[in-house]
Amino acid sequence: MSAITLLAVLLSANEEAGGHATIEASRIVCIIGDNGELGEHRPGYNGLFDLRIPDDTQSAFVPAYAGLNLEHYFDIKPRPSEGAVFFEPRRAPMEFQRISATTAELHQPPTPVYGVESWTRFEVHDPNYVDMTFRCIPRKADLEGGVLGVFWASYIHAPLDKSIYFLAAGSTLDKPVWTQYCTQEHGRDSSVRHESDNLDIPFAGGEGTLFNNLSPLRYSVPFFYGRVGANVLIYIFRSGPCIRFSHSPSGGGPTASGDAQNPAWDFQLIVPQYKVGDEYGLSMRLVYKRWVDRADVIAEARKYLEHVCAMH
């Protein structure tokens, strides 16, 4: 029995209590759950608790935390960098539902401070895809500056290379020019905008925030990748909304060996001049597979952006 199959068997007994599910495709196995506790996984983190390729002994994500974790809501008002307000989506009640053999959904009723109701659906597809669709409806009209920001974090499990890679401004899938992006410290040059993103938002932010500190770098096509051991994680986003990439070299805390820090590979959705009661959202695909080369990364991005998105 493979390590990941054994993991699924051990955890399946706990699924009757709700809150999470193990979902498999032919080349990946993941555990999807709400912000409750599950063994080594700490409470206050949601999304992908665990993501592995069969026979791998290590998850792509830090075991205590998660990937595609709904982390923050934000506007332009400074907030404390800890606590129930800063991490409201992680702390507010969240409901898990297993929709089908390959699909699960998290629903969060309107949160106490920002007043955002959300639905996050995860669909696992062969051979190695997790498609995430996020929908939200703001229920309060008092967000500072008329801005609604939504932030996701993925805490990466001890990669030798902490960098993410994306296509530089002006380059294309047919003529790629790659940019390596690894911030020097947490909160410094920590968010990358699309080449056409001209939003000038006067974020006050706060100590430890990533969204309010902009990098001079720009990306051209909405995807990035990073290496995790022998594998690659590719984040691909449907074009349309204002999406920014973020990075922290230390956001995932110390490694198990204690000799390095785990990075965070993050992204955010920004809705300027939002309207109460309107629906906003983001759609993306996470690919986890053995690393081949950059041509393979381009092929995966093209497949999603030109074919999958065109069907919807």
C-alpha positions in Angstrom: 0.0 0.0 0.0 1.4 3.4 -1.0 2.0 6.1 1.6 -0.7 8.3 0.3 -3.2 5.5 0.0 -2.5 4.6 3.7 -3.0 8.2 4.6 -6.4 8.2 2.9 -7.4 5.0 4.7 -6.4 6.4 8.1 -8.3 9.7 7.6 -11.4 8.2 6.0 -12.6 7.0 9.4 -12.7 10.6 10.7 -14.7 11.9 7.7 -18.0 10.9 9.2 -17.7 13.8 11.6 -17.7 16.2 8.7 -15.4 19.1 8.0 -13.1 17.5 5.4 -12.8 14.8 2.8 -10.1 12.9 0.9 -10.5 13.2 -2.9 -8.4 11.4 -5.4 -7.6 11.7 -9.1 -5.4 9.3 -11.1 -2.2 11.2 -10.2 -3.0 13.2 -7.1 -4.7 12.8 -3.7 -5.8 15.7 -1.6 -7.6 16.4 1.6 -10.0 19.3 1.4 -11.5 20.9 4.5 -12.9 23.8 6.5 -11.0 25.7 9.2 -11.3 23.0 11.8 -8.5 20.8 13.3 -7.5 17.5 11.9 -4.6 15.7 13.5 -1.4 17.7 12.8 -3.4 20.2 10.8 -4.1 23.2 13.0 -7.5 24.9 13.3 -7.7 28.3 11.5 -6.6 27.1 8.1 -8.9 25.9 5.3 -8.7 24.6 1.7 -6.2 21.9 0.8 -4.9 20.4 4.0 -2.7 17.9 2.0 -1.8 17.5 -1.6 0.4 14.6 -2.9 1.3 12.5 -5.8 0.9 8.8 -5.2 4.0 7.3 -3.5 5.3 10.7 -2.3 5.9 10.8 1.4 5.5 14.6 1.7 2.6 17.0 1.0 3.2 20.1 -1.1 1.9 22.1 1.8 3.2 22.5 5.4 1.2 19.8 7.3 0.1 22.2 10.1 -1.3 24.7 7.6 -2.8 24.5 4.1 -2.8 25.5 0.5 -5.4 27.7 -1.3 -6.2 28.9 2.2 -8.8 31.8 2.3 -6.7 34.0 4.6 -7.8 37.7 4.6 -10.4 40.2 3.6 -9.1 43.7 3.5 -9.9 47.3 2.5 -7.7 50.4 2.9 -8.0 50.6 6.7 -5.0 49.5 8.7 -5.7 46.4 10.9 -3.7 44.6 13.6 -1.5 41.9 11.9 -2.9 39.2 14.2 -6.2 38.1 15.6 -9.8 37.5 14.5 -10.1 40.6 12.3 -6.9 40.2 10.3 -7.5 36.5 9.8 -11.3 36.7 9.7 -12.0 34.0 7.0 -9.8 31.6 9.0 -11.5 32.3 12.3 -15.2 32.8 11.3 -17.5 29.7 11.2 -17.2 27.8 7.9 -19.4 24.9 6.6 -18.0 21.9 4.6 -20.1 19.9 2.2 -19.1 16.9 0.1 -20.9 17.5 -3.2 -19.8 14.4 -5.1 -16.9 11.9 -5.4 -14.7 14.6 -6.9 -16.1 17.9 -5.6 -16.4 19.6 -2.2 -17.5 23.1 -1.2 -16.9 25.5 1.7 -19.6 28.0 2.6 -18.9 30.8 5.0 -21.9 33.0 6.2 -21.3 36.7 6.3 -18.3 37.4 8.4 -18.5 39.6 11.5 -16.3 42.6 10.5 -16.1 42.6 6.7 -19.6 41.1 6.1 -18.6 38.8 3.2 -20.5 35.7 2.4 -18.5 33.2 0.3 -18.6 29.8 -1.4 -15.4 28.0 -2.4 -15.8 25.0 -4.6 -13.0 22.5 -5.2 -13.2 20.0 -8.2 -10.5 17.4 -8.6 -9.9 16.2 -12.2 -7.7 13.6 -13.8 -4.9 13.4 -13.9 -3.5 16.0 -11.5 -5.8 19.1 -11.4 -7.7 20.9 -8.6 -10.0 23.6 -10.0 -11.2 26.2 -7.5 -14.1 28.5 -8.0 -14.6 31.2 -5.4 -17.8 33.3 -5.2 -18.6 36.0 -2.7 -21.2 38.6 -1.9 -20.4 41.6 0.2 -23.2 42.3 2.7 -21.8 45.5 4.2 -21.4 49.0 2.7 -18.8 50.3 5.0 -15.5 48.9 3.8 -13.0 51.7 3.8 -12.2 53.2 0.3 -15.0 51.2 -1.3 -12.5 48.4 -1.9 -12.9 44.7 -1.2 -9.8 42.6 -1.1 -9.6 38.8 -0.8 -6.3 37.1 -0.1 -5.3 33.4 -0.3 -2.2 31.8 1.1 -0.4 28.5 0.3 2.3 27.5 2.8 4.9 25.5 0.9 6.6 22.5 2.5 10.4 23.1 2.5 11.2 23.7 -1.2 14.9 24.1 -1.9 13.9 27.0 -4.3 11.5 29.4 -2.6 10.9 31.3 -5.8 7.9 31.5 -8.0 8.2 32.1 -11.8 5.9 34.0 -14.1 6.0 35.6 -17.6 7.4 39.1 -17.6 5.4 42.1 -18.9 5.3 42.2 -22.6 5.9 38.4 -23.1 3.4 35.8 -24.2 2.8 32.1 -24.2 4.3 31.9 -27.6 7.3 34.1 -26.8 7.8 33.6 -23.0 10.3 35.6 -21.0 10.5 34.3 -17.5 10.8 36.3 -14.2 12.1 34.7 -11.0 10.4 36.3 -8.0 11.6 35.7 -4.4 11.2 38.5 -1.9 14.1 39.3 0.5 11.9 39.5 3.6 8.3 39.3 4.6 6.3 42.4 3.5 9.0 43.8 1.2 8.0 44.2 -2.6 5.5 41.5 -1.8 2.8 41.9 -4.5 3.1 41.7 -8.2 0.5 43.4 -10.5 -0.6 42.5 -14.0 1.0 44.7 -16.7 -2.4 46.4 -17.3 -3.3 46.8 -13.5 -3.4 50.6 -13.1 -5.4 50.6 -9.8 -3.9 53.2 -7.4 -5.3 52.1 -4.1 -4.1 54.0 -1.0 -3.7 51.0 1.2 -2.7 51.7 4.8 -2.3 48.0 5.5 -0.4 47.3 8.7 2.7 45.5 9.9 3.1 42.1 8.3 0.7 42.7 5.4 1.7 41.6 1.9 -1.0 43.3 -0.2 0.0 46.9 0.6 3.6 46.5 -0.5 4.0 46.5 -4.3 6.9 45.1 -6.3 8.1 47.0 -9.4 7.8 43.7 -11.3 4.8 43.0 -13.5 3.3 39.8 -15.0 1.7 39.4 -18.4 -0.2 36.1 -18.3 -2.2 35.1 -15.2 -0.2 32.1 -14.0 2.9 31.2 -12.0 4.7 28.1 -10.9 7.1 26.9 -8.3 9.2 23.8 -7.7 8.5 21.5 -4.7 11.1 18.6 -4.6 10.8 16.7 -7.9 7.4 18.3 -8.5 5.9 21.5 -9.8 2.9 23.5 -8.6 1.3 25.6 -11.3 -1.3 28.3 -10.4 -3.4 29.3 -13.4 -6.1 32.0 -13.2 -9.0 32.7 -15.5 -8.5 36.2 -17.0 -10.8 39.0 -16.0 -10.7 40.1 -12.4 -7.9 42.1 -10.8 -5.5 39.4 -9.6 -2.2 40.0 -7.9 0.5 37.5 -7.0 2.2 37.7 -3.5 5.2 36.1 -2.0 6.8 35.7 1.4 10.1 33.9 2.0 9.1 33.0 5.6 5.3 33.0 5.8 5.0 29.2 6.3 7.1 29.3 9.5 10.3 27.3 10.2 11.0 24.0 8.5 10.8 20.7 10.5 14.6 20.7 10.6 14.7 24.2 11.9 17.4 25.3 9.6 15.2 27.3 7.1 11.8 29.0 6.6 8.9 27.7 4.6 7.7 30.3 2.0 4.2 31.3 1.2 3.0 31.5 -2.5 0.0 33.7 -2.4 -2.5 35.5 -4.6 -5.3 38.1 -4.1 -8.5 39.4 -5.8 -9.2 43.1 -5.6 -12.6 44.5 -6.3 -12.6 48.4 -6.5 -15.9 50.2 -5.9 -17.7 47.0 -5.0 -21.5 47.0 -4.5 -23.4 45.4 -1.7 -25.3 42.4 -2.9 -23.4 41.9 -6.1 -21.5 38.7 -6.7 -17.8 38.7 -7.4 -15.4 35.8 -7.8 -12.3 34.1 -9.1 -11.7 30.8 -11.0 -8.4 29.0 -11.1 -6.6 25.7 -11.7 -3.9 24.2 -9.5 -1.7 21.7 -11.3 0.6 19.3 -9.2 2.8 17.0 -11.2 6.3 15.8 -11.7 8.5 18.5 -13.1 9.3 18.2 -16.8 10.4 21.6 -18.1 9.1 25.1 -18.8 7.6 24.0 -22.1 5.3 21.6 -20.1 4.3 24.5 -17.8 3.4 26.6 -20.8 1.4 23.7 -22.2 -0.6 23.4 -18.9 -1.3 27.2 -18.8 -2.4 27.2 -22.5 -4.7 24.2 -21.9 -6.5 26.0 -19.1 -6.6 29.5 -20.5 -7.3 28.8 -24.1 -9.4 25.6 -23.9 -11.0 25.1 -20.5 -11.9 28.8 -19.9 -13.3 29.0 -23.5 -15.8 26.3 -22.6 -17.4 28.3 -19.8 
